[in-house]
Amino acid sequence: MQRLVLFTVALALTGAASAQEPSRRATISAEQAKRYTIAQVLKTTGRAGSEVTDPWNPLADPLASGAVFKAGYTVDAAGRADGVKNFTSVQAAVSRAVQDAAAQPQGGRQYILVKPGTYRELVYVPVSVRPITLYGEGKTAADTKITAGLDAAIAVPDYVKQYGPQFASVDPAIKEMHALVAARTGNISTSGTMTVWVRNHGFQARNITFENSYNKDVGNARDECGERICGTVAQPHIRVSHQAVALTVEGADKAQFENVRLIGFQDTLYVKSAETRMTARSFFHKSYIEGDVDFIFGDTTAYFYKSEVKSLGDRTMSYVGAPNTNWRTRYGLVFNDVDFTNDGSPNGLPGKFYLARQWFHNSRCSPFAPVAVDGYACVLGAESIYKAPKGTITPTVLETVGKMAVINSRIGKHISRKNPWSDWNEPGTLAYRPAQFSSDDFFKNLKNAGFDPVDNLGYGKQPVPAEIYLAEYNNTED
């Protein structure tokens, strides 16, 4: 990924500075910053452009105040399982809770206590009629850990061989989630790597660690190119993808995480919609998240409050966020009172890392800059494909603009002071898109690429004033 900074140049939201200009910042005013409070960001949910109002204050929930819960289910790796209330695996306890919820749908929230220890398993939490709270009782979140080591290059048969047995006797809704990964062709891909996968509305977790242990024993430097094409279009150097997700929150609205640790390298946390142009809300409080490339990413609304986000420097580039928010969705990733730290490694110290790059999700070609291929073209189409020298791109892909705000936070010297917001790849590559700071940039770039926002995409008038995509306010720098 790429850059980061904090300087008080008031970059007007009526158009971003070009890549040739000396500094690209996303400074907003105090008045504009008011729209990023917890109450404002978390009060709406639903379809992009027509969200419904549903106020939510997660800080008022007993989870955030440290309330003592009465466990309906207990998981203890060193204990004895009865299959009813006591279990030795987290997945088994979740499965029983889902079954009990179906039998007693009016029973209220279900509490699963996970005793201190390391649980080497996958945990899939399906849609259920009752919300689930998963919590540890150790002195710290590090005392209770759920860990696995899947990466995107794992072949499907290897995934099935290693983890299939744990899904043999679970609830059908959990089996269905496993079957979605097992039915893939080739490798499991990024969206099959998660250690913990949550679809449960109202899900909560407290005082617990979710880890993807891929490369944690050897470091991540060997995956320098990740899933990208290094080199040029004419002479690409392709590396196998090694994204490795610790936690995926998919379509689960009002998902709340208190004092959790999310451990990984690339793609640690994935906040994902259940269907196109929909959003759901996640809240992370007093938590810790680490990674290197795109390690907080996705298209839903996620709020991070009083937490630490650490960039690891095994690789020479690092990007904290990779939002692919739809342009009509009000909010993407919001960080308030967050410490952006680093591991002190040589790669990070010169200030070459970035706060974010906006994920050009599912793009197969770029209409935003020339590519050195004879006859190259990238035009609007019904699907996103590329077969040299021509490709097509869909409106859905064009609309994944990516939104992220960083306010009242502390940013380490690993983040670029000059350009904290990176383009998505480099000009001349098939996946290139420039950073878009506002709706003005979005409309301008579409027009420059030959796509009329009104005639070709049916957007109507350009928003006035411009809608904010990237924002910085009241941050301090180390």
N, C-alpha and C positions, 0 to 999 in steps of 0.2 A: 504494500500500500504506500501511501505517500505523505504528507506534510502537516505542519502544525505551528501556531503562533498566537500572540495576544496583544498587541500594540493598539493604541487608541486612534487609529485612522478611522474616521466615520465613513465607512464604505456605504455609499448610498444604495438602497435596495431597489433602485430603478435600473440597475444593470451592473453586472459584475465586472471587475477589471479583467483585462485579457491576460493570457499567460505570459505575455511579453512585459507587462508592467511590473514594477519592482515589488509590490506587495498586494496580496489578496486577503482581505479580512472581511468579517461578517458582523461588524459592530452594529448593535441596534440601540435605540434610545430607551430611557427608563420607562416611558409610556408603553413602548412596544414590549418591553420585558414583562409587563403585568400579565400578558396573555400566557405566560409560562408557569404560573403558579400551579400547585397540585390540583386545586379546585377547578381551575379553568381547563387544564389538559385532560383531566380524568372525568369530566362531566358528560362527555358524549361518546358514543360508540355506534357501530353499524356500518352501513354502506357509504362509501366515499361520495361526498357531495350531498348526502341526505341522511346524515347521522341523526340518531335520536338522543334526546337529553335524558340522562340517567345519572344524577350526581352520585359520586363515590368518594368517600374519605377513608382511605385505608389506615391512616394514622389513628382513627377512632376505633379500629378493630382491636379486640383483646389480644390478637397475635402481636401487635406492635407494642403493647404495654407490658408484655412479658407475663401474661396471665398463665396460671397453672391449669393445665387441661387434665381431664379424666380420660385416659386412653380406653378406647373400645377394642383396640388391637395392639399387641406388643410384639415387636420383632427383636430377637436376640440371637445372634449367630452362635453363641455358646450355650443357648438354652435348649429347651425341649418343645417341639411343636405338637399342638393338638389339632391344628387345622381349623379351629373355631375362633379362638381369641389369641393364641400364641403361635408364633411362626419363627422360622430361622432365616427366611428370605423376605425382602421387602415386597417383591412382586407377588408372592403368595398372599401376603396380608392385603395388598391392594385388590387382588382378585376376589378375596372373600368379602371385602368391604363393598365392592361393586355388586356382588351377588346378593348380599344382605340388603343393599339399597333398593334393588329391584323388588325384593320381597316386602320391604317396609319403606316405601318412597317418602313417607311423611316424617321420617325419623330425625331429620335435621343433620347437621354437620357430623362427619365421622372423623375420629381422631386416631391416628396411627403413631404410636411411640416407637422410635427406633433406638435401641440401646447402643451405647458407644461400641465402635468396632468398624471393621472394613468389610463392606458387602460387595463382592465381585460379581456383579450381575447387571442386566439391563432392567429398567423399570419403566413400564408403559402404563400410563394412567388414562383410561378412556373416558369418553363422555358418560356421565352417570346422572341419575336424578338427584343425587345428594353430593354436596361438595366434600372434598377430602382435605384434611390437614395432616401433613407429614412432619414430624418434629423429633429432634434429638434432645437428649438430656445431659450431654457432656458439658464440661466446663466451657468449651469453645466449639465452634462449628467444625473444627478440624478433628474433633474426637469421634465424629460419626461420618463415615464416608461411603458413598455409593460410587463405584468405579468400574469402568470397562475401557477397552482400548481399540475400538473400531475406528478405521479411517475409510475415506471414500473409495480407496482402491481395493478394498476387500472384495473378493469374488463372492457372489451370492451363495454358491454351495458351501463356501467356508463359513459364512455367517450362519447358515442353517445348521451346519454340523456342530458349530461351537455353541450356539444359543437356542437352537430349535427345541432341545429337550426341556428347557425351562418354561416353554409355552405349551407344553403338551396337556396340562391339566388346569389351565387358567380359564377365566370367564370368556365366553365367545367374543365379547367386544375387544378384549386384549388379544385374543387369537387373530382377530381381524387386522389389528394393527401390525402384528408380526407378519401376517400373510402379505401385507402391502409391500414390505421390504423383501420378503422371500420370493415374490412374484416378479421382481425386476430381472432384466436381462443384463448380463455382464457383471458390473460391479454394483455395490449397494448405493453409491453416490453420496453426496453430502447429506441429503435428507434421510439417509438410512443409518447414519453413524451415531446418533445421539445415545448417550448413556441413560438419560431420563427424558421421557417423551410425555408431555402433559396435554390432554385435550379436555380435562375436567373443568367446567365453569366454576369459578370461586375457589379453585385449588389454592392451598397455602403450604408453605414450607418454612421451617424455622430451625436455626441452629444445626445446620447440616451441610455437608460438602457433596457437590455433584462434580465428578471428575471424568474427563476423557484422558486416559493415561497414555495415548499414542505419543511416542517419541519422548515421553517425560524422563525416561531413563538414559537417553543418549543425546537429547537436545534436538532442535528443529532446523539446524543450519543446512542440512542436506536437502531440505525441501524449499530451497531458495525461490524457485520459479512457481512453486505451488501448482495450481491448476491452469495457470496462464501459459501463453505461448511466448517464450523468450526468443530474442533475435528479431528477424524481420519476417514479413509475410512471405517473401520470396525464399528465405532460408530460415524457417522456424526451427526452434529447438524445443520440443514438447516434453514436458515432465508429467509424470503420472500425478493425478490429483490426490492430495492427502489431507483434505479437510477432515476435522474430527470434532464433532459437536458434543459438548457436555450436557447441555440442556436445550430442548426444543419446547417452546410453549406455542401450541398450534390452535388458534381459534378459541382459546380458553379465556373468556372475559372475566375481569376482576381477579386475575391470578396475582397472588401476593407472596413476596419472599422477604423474610426478616432474618437478618444475620445468617445469610447463606454464603458459601464459598463456591465459586464456579471456576474450575481449573481446566486449562487446555492451552493449545497454541492457536491454530487457525480455526476460526468459526466456533469459538467456545459457546456463545449464546445465540440461539436462533429464535427470534420472535416472529411467528409466521401466521398469516391469515389462513383460515379454513377454506376460503374461496376468493376468487379474484375481486378486487376493489372493496373488500370488507376489512374492517379493523376490529381489534379487541384490545383490552387494556391490561397491562402488567405493571406491577409496582415493586421496586427493589429498594429496600431500606437497610441501612447499616450493614451493607454487604460488600463482598470482595470479588472482583472478576479479573482474571488475568488471561493474556494471550498475546499473539503477535499480529497476524494478518486478519483484517475484517472480523475481529473476534466478538463484536456485538453487532448483529446484522438482522435484517428482516423488514417487513412491510407493515407491521402493526404499531400501535402506540405503546411505548414503554417509558416509564418514569424512574429515574435513578436518583435517590436522595440520601445525602449524608453517607456516601459510600466511597470505596477506593477502587479505581480502575488502573491496573498495572500493565504497562507495555513491556513485553519481554524482547530482548535484543539478540536472540540467536541469529535472526536473519537481518540483512542490511536494510530492509524496509519494514515499516510497521504502520498499520492503520487501526485505530480503535474501532470506529464505526463504519458500517457499510449499509446504510439505510436504502431501501428501495420503495419508499412510501409512494403511493399513488398521488398524483398532483392535486386531486380533490380532497384527499384525507387531511384533516386539519392538523394533526400532529404525528410526528414520527418518534425519534429518540430524543428524550429530554434529560439533561444532566444538571442537577441543582445541588450545590454544596457538595461537590465531589472532588476528591483528590486524584488527579491524573499523575501517577507515579511511574517509575521505571526501575529496572533491576540493576541499574548502574553499569550495564555492559558497554563495551566500547562502541557498538553500533548505535546505541541510543543517545549517547552523551553529546554528540555534535549538533543535535537539534535537527535531525533529518527525518524524524517520524511525523505522523500526521494524526489529526483528530478524526478525520473521516475522508472517505471517498464515496460518492453516491453510486450504489450498485446498479449497473446497466444490465438488469436482470433478464436473462434469456435472449440477449442480443446475439445475433450471428454475423451481423455486418454493421458498419457504422456509416451513417450519412453525414457525419459532422466534420470530416476532414478527408482529403484525398488519400487513396491507398495506391501504392506503387504496383498496380496490376493493370495490364493493358485491358481497356474496356470495362474497368471496374464501375459498378453501380450498386447502390443500395436504395431501394424504393419501397413505398408502402405496399403491403400485401396482406393476404389472409393468414399467413404463417411466417414465422421467423426462420429463414433458412439461408444458407450461402453455398452456392456451387459455382466456383470460379468461372468467369470473373464477376458474376452478378449475384445479388442477394436481395431478400425482402425482409421487411421489418413490420411488426404489427403495431396498431395503436396502443395496445396494452403494454408492450415493451417501451414505447416512447414515453408513456405516462409514468413510469417508475422513476420519478425525479429524485426521491430521497430527501428526507427532512431530518435535521438534527439541530438542537440548541444546547449550548453550554453556558450556564449562568452561575454567578456567585461561587465559582469554583477555583481550585488551585491547580495550575498546570506546570508540570516539571519541564526542565530544560531539554528533555528528549524530543519535545514537540517543536517543530519549526516555528520560529518567531515571525517569519516573513510570510509564509504560505501554509497555514495549518490545514487548509482544505485542498485536497488533491483532485486532479482530474481522474477519470477512470481510464487507466492505461495511457499510452502515449499516442500523440497524433501519428497517423500512418498505419496504425494497427486496426485489425478488424473490430476490436471491442472498444475503441476509443469513444469517450464522451467528455466534454469539458465540464468542470464544476459549474453548477447552476445555483446561484445564490438566491434567486427569487423567481417569481412567475414571469417577470420581464425577460430574464435570461432564457427561460423555457420557451416563450413565444418567439423571441428573437432567433434562437437556434433552430426552431422548427422552420421558420420562414427562410432562414439562410440555407437550410437543407432542402428546400423546395416543397415543404409540406405546409399548406395553408391551414392554420388552426381552425378557421371557420368552415371553409369550403370542403377541405379534405377530412377533418376530424370532428366537425360539428361542435366545437367548444363554445361558440358564442363570443362575446366581447372579452378582450384581455382585461384581467382584474385591475381595478384602480381603487385605492392604491395597490401597489404590487404586494403579492402574498410572499411571506418570508419562508425560505427553504432552509437556509443556514443562518445561525444566529450565535453571537457572542455578547455577553453583557456582564460587567462588574467582576471579571475574573482577575486573578493575580498570577504572576509568573515567578517561578524560582530563579 
